[in-house]
């Protein structure tokens, strides 16, 4: 949506990180697609209107679990 960060393969127990700044009009958006044996999903990993500044002022953390993608507050 805003920037294409390319395809990254992240295995169990591994992590992936990137840095960005929220644009001046507050419409910054990043999405992520995940697939695994038996499933797949696409979701908004960062949406300025939802995550800034209440959840992700300096750091956002997401974790993929068997049943869901879970976001953690700073």
C-alpha positions in Angstrom: 0.0 0.0 0.0 2.6 2.7 0.9 5.8 0.8 0.3 6.6 -2.7 -1.0 9.1 -4.3 1.3 9.4 -7.4 -0.8 8.9 -11.0 0.1 10.5 -12.3 3.3 10.4 -15.9 4.5 10.3 -16.0 8.3 10.4 -19.4 9.9 9.2 -20.5 13.3 11.0 -18.8 16.1 12.5 -16.1 13.7 11.6 -12.5 13.4 11.5 -9.7 10.8 11.7 -6.0 11.5 11.6 -2.7 9.6 11.6 1.0 10.4 9.4 3.7 9.0 7.9 7.1 9.8 4.2 8.0 9.7 3.4 10.4 6.9 2.3 13.9 7.6 -1.4 13.2 6.9 -1.5 10.1 9.1 -2.5 7.7 6.4 0.6 5.3 6.6 -0.4 1.7 6.0 1.6 -1.5 5.8 0.1 -4.9 5.2 1.5 -8.4 5.5 0.6 -11.8 4.0 1.3 -15.0 5.7 0.9 -18.6 4.6 1.6 -21.9 6.2 0.6 -25.5 5.5 -3.1 -25.5 5.7 -3.8 -21.7 5.7 -3.0 -18.2 4.6 -4.1 -14.6 5.5 -3.5 -11.0 4.7 -3.8 -8.3 7.3 -2.9 -4.7 8.0 0.2 -4.9 10.1 0.3 -1.1 10.7 -2.5 1.4 10.1 -1.8 4.9 11.3 -5.5 5.6 12.2 -5.5 2.5 14.4 -2.0 2.1 15.8 -0.6 5.6 16.2 0.1 6.7 18.9 -2.0 4.5 21.2 -0.5 1.1 20.3 2.7 1.7 18.4 4.3 5.0 19.3 7.9 3.8 18.9 7.7 0.0 18.5 5.1 -2.4 17.1 5.2 -6.1 17.8 3.1 -8.8 16.2 3.3 -12.6 16.8 1.9 -15.3 14.5 0.2 -18.0 16.5 -1.7 -21.1 15.3 -5.1 -19.5 15.7 -4.4 -15.7 15.0 -2.0 -12.9 14.4 -1.7 -11.1 17.8 -0.6 -7.4 18.2 1.1 -6.2 21.4 0.9 -2.8 22.9 4.2 -1.0 23.7 
